[in-house]
Amino acid sequence: MNTALSLLAITLYAIATVLLWQEIRQGHARYKLALLLGVGAMFCHGTASFVGMITPAGMNLSLTEMSVLISWFVVMITLISGMLRPLLNILVVIFPFTAAVLIITLLVDTPARLLTQPGGMMFHIILSVLSYSVLTIAAIQAIALAIQEYRLKHHQLRGILKALPPLVTMEEMLFELVLIGFVLLTLSIGTGLFYVDDLFAQHLVHKTAFTLVAWACFGILLIGRHRMGWRSRTAIRWTLCAFALLLLGYVGSKFVLEVLLHRI
């Protein structure tokens, strides 16, 4: 990963966050400038990710590089989706979240995990990255929904609450994100089966187990919504629990293997 570009992206994300927060708290007309800075940060972020992943020896799929790539997709998907749905205001959370990911990846050194002949594996990788990215946005959406519900309950109607869409819209968007993420995760798991020869030899046992449990939790949440009309509080709990399992399966297993055990 290119350090200079990463630092520039972090700086732009930080400034954009401050401007968005000022817009929310004080109503300053800096929203367009914040979005422009966010797009610039996303460009630097994506370039840094591309430089770090594409090497002469092959594609680097280490924990740090994949984290940078997923966080880039989170920003890009949110910005694009914001043209269709009122998702842009959660950028006040996504921008600092992404900057934090970049800072951590600059500080944590993980060994390169090179894929020399991607071939059909690329399709599985793309699906995995997309599913993790969408479900990350869903988790952030669930946190925003929880804050919104809490502040409404306690009649705290100022600040970030004014910037968020109505509670019903927030809830609908959460289930839309979970559904899209669930479909992508299902496809990712299905395509991944073609590349598993030995779960133990490939160090995939924990990742596979946690991913399948997370997939089941997301599936139960969608069924509960359809059959029993599950609403915001239940949706928030199931979304965050399922995402925590997914995070533990992917980031947790790769952290242990690459950072603690230095295995690839």
N, C-alpha and C positions, 0 to 999 in steps of 0.2 A: 504494500500500500504506500502511495506517495505521501510522505509526511507533510510537505508544504501545502499540497492541495487539501489534505485533511484538516490542517490547522485553519486554512482559509474558509473551508466549509463550516467548521465549528464556530468561527467568528461570525460568519454571516447568519448562521442559524441562531446564534445568541442575540444578535442585533434585531433580527426579525421577531424573535420571541418578545423582546422588550417592547418593540413597537406594537405588536399584537396586544400585549398586556395593557399598554397605555390606551389603546383603542377601546378595550373592554372596560377598563376602570374609569377613564376620563373622557372618552368619546373623541379623542384626537383623530383627525382624518388622515391616518397613516397606513390604512389597511392595504392599499395598492402597493405602497412602497415596501411593506412587510412581505407581501406576496412576491414582489420582484426580487427582493433579497433572498427569499426562500428558494425561488427558481434558480438563482445564481448559486446558492449553496448546494442545491441538488445537482447542478451541472458539475461543480468541483468534486462533490461527493462521488458521483457516478464515474468521473474520470479517474479518481483515485482508486476506486474499486476495480475498474477495468485494468489499470496499470498493475495493481497488485495480484490480480487473478490470472491474467494471461502472461505466461512466462515462456521462454524458449524451450524449457524442458517439459511443459505441459500446463494444464489448468490447475491452479492452486485452490484446493477445496478445504483449507484449514479453517478452524473455528473463527479466527479473526476475520479472514477474508469473506467467509460466508455471512458473518454477522454484519459486516459493512454492506454487503450486497443486499441482504434482507432489509436492513434499515433504509437503504436507498429506495427499494421498491415500496416500502411503507409510505415514504414521502411522496413518491411519484403517483402511486395509486390514489392517495388522499387528494392530491392536487387535481388529478384528472376526474375523479369521482365527484369532487366539489362542484364541477360544472353541471352535474345532474342532480345531486342531492346536497343538502346543507351540511356538508362535512368539514368545510374549511375552517370553522372556528375551533375544531379540536387540534388544529395546527399549533395552538398555544401550548399543547401538551406534547405533540409529536415532534416539533422542532427541538426542544430541549432533550427529549428522549433520544433522538437521533444523534444530537451533539454528544450526549453522554456515552452512547455506544462507540462513537468515533474516538473519544478520549480513552475509553477503556481499551480499545483495540490497539491504540498507540502505546499504551503502557504494558500490555500483556503480550509476551512473545510466545507464539506457538509454532511448532515445526511445520514446514510446508508439507501438504498432503497432495501430491501431484497425480492428476489423472492424465495419462499420456495419450490414450485413445478414447475420447469421449463417445463417439459413435451414437448409438441409440440411447446411451446413458444420459445424454444431454436433455432428452425429453423428460426423463424422470427428475433430473435436477431442476429444470425450469418449473415443473409442476410443484415440486417440493418448496422451492423458493416462493412461488406465488401463494401457495397455501399457507405457509408460515407468515407471509407478509399480511395477507388478508385477515388471518386470525389474530395477528398482533394488533391490527387496527380495531378488530372486534373487541379485544380485551381493553384497549384504551377507551373505546366507545362505552363499554360496560362500566368502567371507572367513572367516566364523565356522567353517565346516567345515574350512578349511585350518588355522586356529589349533588347532581341536580335534584334528585328525589329527597335527599337529606335536607338541602337548603329550602326546598318548597315546604317540607314538613315543619321546619322550624321558622318559616316566614322570613327567611333571609333572601330577599329578592334583588339584591344589588350584585355588582361585580360580574363574575363569569356567567351567572344565571341568565343575565340579559342577553348574552351573546349566543346562547344555545337555543336550538329550535324547541318547540313544545315537547312535553314529556312523551306524548303518543308518537310523535315523529321520531324522537330519539330511540324509542323502543322498536319501532318498525325498522329503522336503519340497523339496529343491532342484530335483529333476526335476519335481515338481508345479508349482512356481512357474514354471520355464522353459516347461513345456507351456502353462500358462494365458497367460503373457506372449507366447509365440509365436503362439498363436491370436489374441489381441487385436492383436498387431502385424501379422499377416496381414490381418485385417479393416481395420486402420487404413490399411495400404498400398493395399488394394483400393479402399476408399472415397475415398482421396486422389487416385486417378487421375481421378476425375470433376471435380476442381477444378484440374487442371494444363492450362494452355493453352500455355505456353512455358517450359520449364525454365530457360532462360538469362535471360529477361526477369523471371521471378519469383524468381530467385536460388535455385533449388532443385536445381541440379546436384550440388553436393557433399553436401548433405543426403540427396538421393535415393540417390546412389551408396553412401555409407557405411551408410545404413539397409538397403539391399538386401543388402550384404555381411554386415552384422550378422544380418539375417534368415536368410540362408543358413547362417551359422555356428550359429545356434540350431537350425535344421532339421537340420544334420549331427549336432549333439550328440544330438538326440532319436532320430535314426535309429541312431546309434552305440550308444545305450543299448538300443534295442529289438533290433537285429540282433547286436551284438557284446558286449553286456553291459558297456559302459563304466562305470567306477566313479568314485570320489570325485576322485582326482587329475586324471584326464582331464576330468571334469565341471567341476572348479574352473577349469582352464585355459581350456577352451572358453567357459564362462560369462563369465569376466572379460574375455577377449579380445573376445567378441561385444558385451558391454556397453560396453567401451571404444570400439569402433567406433560403436555407437549414440550414445554420449555425444558423440563427436567429430563425428558427423554433425549432431546437433541443437544441442547447446550450442555446439560449436566454430563451426559456420557462423553461428549467430545472434550469437555473441560478436563475430566478425569484422565482420559486417554492421552490427550495432547499436552496439557499443561502439567498435570501431576505425574503421569507415568511416562511422558515423552514418547508415546507410541504413535505410529501412523498406520 
